[in-house]
């Protein structure tokens, strides 16, 4: 990513975290300044504990030949200091014509901030109504908690980059293609549910293995 993209990312992250600190927190409140993993001695905590450098490798990311978005997360799993802070972040890089397939986050809403390129985004509410929008750099879009949503880069030449900020240290992700066709649900059940035949379902299942 270019330097200007990183600068925009920093500003966007600050804005998003400020917003979620006031209205988006969903994790249980904690009774201390921060949560220290049981494997660590609180007296040994330094500034390094509050620093995450896992996104640095994105500067070397290669999207050539990819069709799905490349996602790098900073949740409490990757960044333990987030435990109890009701926030986590994902950097999402979309190759040309790339997609982040339909999925949900069961424990948090997602605030998406476009940093580079343009994205078509959308979600479906519980009345099966689809909301679709095209976003440009610096635009924000909110995916309500638990609802199915997606993003796609319609540009066939240039990649796109976005930042997803969540109101939970562990928002969770349920990918619809993987959870439906890659979880071991009986193929005859899926064929009935999607009103198709077992042979068609079998091909889709193999594609999600």
Secondary structure by P-SEA (a helix, b strand, c coil): ccaaaaaaaaaaaaaaaaaaaccccccccccccccccccccccccccccccccccccccccccccccbbbbbbbccccccccccccbbbbbbbbcccccccccccccbbbbbbbccbbbbbbccccccbbbbbbbcccbbbbbccccccccccccccbbbbbbbbbccccccccccccccccccccaaaaaaaacccaaaaaaaaaaac
